[in-house]
Amino acid sequence: MPFRDVAERWYEAQAHQRATTLRLIRGRLDGTILPTLGDVPIGRLDRATVQAAVSAWSQATAPSTVRVTYVYVAGICALAVEDRLIARTPCRRVNLPPVERELVVPLSVDQVQGIVEAAAERYRPMIVLAAASGLRSGELRGLTWDRIADNDDGTAVLLVDRQLTRASSASKTAFGPLKTRYSVRSVSIGKSTRAALGERRGGLVFTTTRDGAITHKVAWRIWRAAADGVLRPERADGTVPEGDGDGWHELRHFHASLLIAGGASPVAVAHRLGHKDANETLRTYGHLWADDEERMRDASDGLVVLPAEPATVGP
């Protein structure tokens, strides 16, 4: 039996995955895994063949992508073992490319303000809310007015329990579950942010000029139109430098940096952002917390001191 057939059986068993994840898996299978390993008989697939495939993918693909691809291959081989097609998995002691985590460098307040002012007026409230709440793009785009509870003092609380996800095509959206079960949360916003959203209406809070849902593709265009001139200013020769950040996620990083600068604990930041736990938060933003070395030094210095008079020496 060729590896391809086992891969298809494995894919069909991924019923627990979300539609967006299934599309990513399908693309990884068709674009990377099957062209390399599809025709190899499952009984002849050994560690050296898997290692050669990983090494080849590493030449043209980001390390993080190679690692995810390898996880799929390992899953397929695990199924082959479970179905007794092979005695043991060839995915053993395979060397994977190292992933060097780049430190998050959050935008400044001036940069975010510049993006708000450069955006089309219709989409400015969406940028303001992203910066003031840390919501993910899909959470912002899927926010409906019935999920906003107004308080008497002008503040409000957002219930984040779903998001807009890509449906069968990039031009369609549908409500779907959040990234993880830990992402369900309530997020409070201040008076200024609530006022930026305007009067209560029905349906989605943020829509296109035709009052339709903002798709992932449209959201990217909105970001580019607003952020390009701020994050990628033109050079004197009229050209634009490369690199434009990570889109709406830049505002999530910005919000996290404000929370940290304001003295919020890792646990509090994790809860507001919808992370699984504080460890996930620290892996991404740990470098933004101030060094506690001086604080620890001063907390203990001088509490226990030498006596003013020398001790009497006994007989």
Secondary structure as GFF3:
##gff-version 3
##sequence-region A 1 315
A	DSSP	alpha_helix	3	12	.	.	.	ID=ss1
A	DSSP	alpha_helix	19	28	.	.	.	ID=ss2
A	DSSP	pi_helix	29	33	.	.	.	ID=ss3
A	DSSP	alpha_helix	34	37	.	.	.	ID=ss4
A	DSSP	three_ten_helix	42	44	.	.	.	ID=ss5
A	DSSP	alpha_helix	47	58	.	.	.	ID=ss6
A	DSSP	alpha_helix	63	82	.	.	.	ID=ss7
A	DSSP	alpha_helix	109	118	.	.	.	ID=ss8
A	DSSP	three_ten_helix	121	123	.	.	.	ID=ss9
A	DSSP	alpha_helix	124	133	.	.	.	ID=ss10
A	DSSP	alpha_helix	137	141	.	.	.	ID=ss11
A	DSSP	three_ten_helix	145	147	.	.	.	ID=ss12
A	DSSP	beta_strand	148	150	.	.	.	ID=ss13
A	DSSP	beta_strand	156	160	.	.	.	ID=ss14
A	DSSP	beta_strand	163	166	.	.	.	ID=ss15
A	DSSP	beta_strand	173	176	.	.	.	ID=ss16
A	DSSP	three_ten_helix	181	183	.	.	.	ID=ss17
A	DSSP	beta_strand	185	189	.	.	.	ID=ss18
A	DSSP	alpha_helix	191	197	.	.	.	ID=ss19
A	DSSP	alpha_helix	216	231	.	.	.	ID=ss20
A	DSSP	alpha_helix	249	261	.	.	.	ID=ss21
A	DSSP	alpha_helix	266	273	.	.	.	ID=ss22
A	DSSP	alpha_helix	278	285	.	.	.	ID=ss23
A	DSSP	three_ten_helix	286	288	.	.	.	ID=ss24
A	DSSP	alpha_helix	293	300	.	.	.	ID=ss25
###
